[in-house]
Amino acid sequence: MLAKLNDLELWGADIGNAYLEALTDEKLYIIAGPEFEELEGHILVFHKALYGLKSSDLRWSEKLHDIMKDLGFLPSKADPYIWYRENKDGTKYEYVAIYVDDLLIAMENPKEMIDQLKEKFKLKIKGDGPLEYHLGCDYYLDPDGTLVASPRKYVSKILEAYKNMFGEDPKSSKLPLDKNDHPELDNSELVSPDQIQKYMTMIGQLQWAVTLGRFDILS
């Protein structure tokens, strides 16, 4: 909405292998095995914030914080992962919303920032360009030019995942429970660990769909 009101371009981008762009402060090492060939037996010390280390997310956040400050952005007081700065002539603000390594950019010239991230900071940027899909949500303009956010592709993936799990399409229902259902009286057998995993997967997928705007499935 801010982008449309201020005539800003909307771009999306993903930072590849983001954690590896930061250095770890954890003291970790391994003794190289035979797969390291001539280095077998050597002690190898970790310098990069590898995926799986406890502090890697924090180290990457600190690295990206320094980059954004260098580019002249400030973190919003409402949400520290939404950054803003004045445009070149000081007539409006530009914004970057960050979710780990996904960037949502609302600027007059987003390509200029992307080029800086690639050339000055040597980040591996993927999928950069006008915003079409971001964190499970599709973005497009309707016939009258209104920006629309809709999780169509994500919902289609959920339906396909359900079909792969159970071999059939999900059945439509107005209510999540059958009429006159009494779950407190349920004496059916407990589900298996595999069924528990499927249930948790579906709940997680539906929760994200609600977050993306599908409030109609909240019940």
VOROVEX-406792 format. One line per field, with one value per residue (C-alpha): z, x negated, y. Coordinates in Angstrom, 1 decimal, padded with zeros to 4 digits. Layout:
N
Z (Z/...)
X (X/...)
Y (Y/...)
This chain:
219
Z (000.0/000.9/-002.4/-004.4/-002.5/-003.0/-006.6/-005.6/-007.5/-005.7/-006.0/-004.4/-003.9/-002.0/-000.5/-001.3/001.5/003.7/007.0/005.2/004.6/008.3/010.6/013.7/017.2/018.3/019.0/016.8/015.0/013.4/012.7/008.9/007.8/004.7/002.5/002.9/001.1/001.7/004.7/006.5/010.2/010.2/012.6/010.7/012.5/011.6/010.6/008.8/010.5/009.3/009.1/012.3/014.7/017.6/016.9/013.1/012.8/015.1/013.3/010.0/011.4/012.7/009.3/007.5/010.0/009.2/005.5/005.8/007.9/005.4/002.7/004.7/006.1/009.6/011.4/012.1/015.7/015.0/013.5/013.5/010.3/008.3/007.2/005.8/004.4/002.6/-001.2/-002.9/-003.1/000.4/-000.8/000.4/002.2/000.7/002.5/002.7/004.6/005.6/006.6/007.3/003.7/001.8/000.8/-000.1/-001.6/-002.2/-003.8/-006.7/-008.1/-006.5/-009.1/-007.8/-004.3/-005.7/-007.7/-004.5/-002.6/-005.4/-006.2/-003.0/-000.5/-002.7/-001.7/-003.8/-004.9/-006.5/-008.0/-008.0/-010.0/-009.9/-007.1/-008.2/-005.3/-001.8/001.3/-000.2/-001.5/-005.1/-006.1/-009.2/-010.6/-011.3/-014.5/-012.9/-011.7/-008.0/-006.3/-005.2/-002.7/-002.8/-001.7/-004.8/-005.5/-001.9/-001.4/-004.6/-003.1/000.1/-001.9/-003.9/-000.8/000.7/-002.4/-002.2/001.4/001.2/-002.5/-003.0/-003.0/000.3/000.8/001.2/004.4/006.0/009.5/010.7/012.8/011.9/013.3/016.9/017.1/020.7/020.7/024.5/024.1/021.5/022.2/018.9/018.7/019.1/015.8/014.8/014.8/011.0/011.3/014.0/011.6/008.8/011.1/012.3/008.7/007.6/010.7/010.0/006.3/007.2/009.8/007.3/004.8/007.5/008.1/004.3/004.5/004.2/007.4/006.2/007.2/010.6/012.4)
X (000.0/-002.8/-004.5/-001.4/-000.6/-004.1/-004.6/-007.4/-008.5/-008.0/-010.7/-011.5/-014.8/-016.4/-019.9/-021.5/-023.4/-022.8/-024.2/-027.5/-027.9/-028.4/-031.2/-030.6/-031.9/-031.4/-034.6/-034.2/-036.5/-036.6/-039.3/-039.3/-038.3/-039.4/-036.9/-039.2/-042.0/-045.4/-043.9/-043.0/-043.9/-044.2/-042.2/-039.7/-038.3/-034.9/-034.8/-031.5/-028.1/-027.1/-023.5/-022.7/-024.8/-022.9/-024.1/-024.1/-020.7/-021.9/-025.3/-023.5/-021.1/-024.0/-025.7/-022.6/-022.0/-025.4/-024.7/-021.4/-022.9/-025.7/-023.0/-021.5/-018.5/-017.1/-015.1/-011.5/-010.5/-007.3/-009.3/-013.1/-013.0/-011.3/-013.9/-013.3/-015.2/-014.4/-014.7/-017.3/-015.3/-013.8/-010.2/-009.2/-010.5/-011.7/-011.3/-012.9/-011.1/-013.3/-012.4/-015.7/-017.0/-014.0/-013.8/-010.6/-011.8/-009.7/-011.9/-012.1/-015.0/-015.2/-017.7/-020.3/-020.1/-020.3/-023.4/-025.0/-024.2/-025.9/-028.9/-029.7/-028.8/-029.3/-026.0/-024.6/-021.2/-018.6/-015.2/-015.5/-012.9/-009.4/-007.4/-005.4/-005.7/-007.0/-006.8/-004.0/-001.9/-001.3/-001.3/000.3/002.3/006.0/007.6/008.0/004.4/005.0/002.3/003.6/002.0/003.3/001.8/003.1/-000.1/-000.6/002.9/002.5/-000.7/001.2/003.9/001.3/-000.5/002.8/003.4/-000.1/000.4/003.9/004.3/007.4/008.5/009.7/013.4/015.1/016.9/018.6/017.5/014.3/016.4/019.3/022.7/023.3/019.7/018.4/014.6/014.5/016.2/013.8/012.6/011.0/007.4/004.5/002.9/-000.5/-003.7/-003.4/000.2/-000.9/-003.5/-001.0/001.4/-001.2/-002.3/001.2/001.8/-001.4/-000.5/003.0/001.7/-000.6/002.3/004.2/001.2/001.2/004.9/007.1/009.0/011.9/010.2/009.3/012.0)
Y (000.0/002.4/001.6/002.3/005.5/006.9/005.7/003.3/000.2/-003.1/-005.7/-009.0/-010.7/-013.6/-013.7/-017.1/-018.9/-015.9/-017.3/-018.1/-014.3/-013.8/-014.9/-017.0/-016.2/-019.8/-021.8/-024.9/-027.2/-030.6/-033.1/-033.7/-037.2/-039.1/-037.1/-034.1/-036.1/-034.4/-032.4/-035.6/-035.4/-031.6/-029.5/-027.3/-024.2/-022.8/-019.2/-018.9/-018.9/-022.3/-023.4/-025.3/-023.3/-021.7/-018.2/-018.2/-016.4/-013.6/-013.3/-012.9/-010.4/-008.3/-008.5/-007.4/-004.7/-003.2/-003.4/-001.6/001.1/001.6/002.0/004.8/002.9/003.0/000.3/001.1/001.4/-000.6/-003.5/-003.7/-005.8/-003.0/-000.4/003.0/006.0/009.2/009.2/011.3/014.5/014.0/014.0/010.5/007.4/004.2/000.8/-002.7/-005.4/-008.4/-011.9/-013.8/-013.7/-012.6/-008.9/-007.0/-003.7/-000.5/002.1/004.5/002.5/-000.9/-002.2/000.4/-001.2/-004.7/-003.8/-002.4/-005.6/-007.6/-005.4/-003.6/-006.3/-009.3/-010.9/-013.7/-012.3/-014.6/-014.0/-010.2/-008.3/-006.9/-008.4/-011.5/-013.9/-013.4/-015.7/-017.8/-014.8/-013.9/-010.2/-008.9/-005.9/-006.4/-004.8/-001.4/-001.3/-002.2/-004.2/-007.6/-009.9/-013.4/-016.8/-018.7/-020.5/-021.4/-022.8/-024.8/-026.3/-027.2/-029.0/-030.9/-031.9/-033.2/-035.2/-036.7/-037.7/-039.2/-040.1/-038.0/-034.4/-032.8/-032.7/-029.3/-028.6/-025.5/-026.5/-028.2/-030.8/-032.9/-031.8/-033.1/-034.2/-034.6/-034.9/-035.1/-038.6/-039.8/-043.4/-044.1/-045.4/-043.0/-042.0/-043.3/-041.1/-040.8/-039.6/-037.1/-035.7/-035.4/-033.6/-031.1/-030.5/-029.6/-027.4/-025.5/-025.0/-023.7/-021.4/-019.7/-019.5/-017.6/-015.3/-014.6/-013.5/-016.5/-015.7/-017.6/-020.9/-019.7/-021.8)
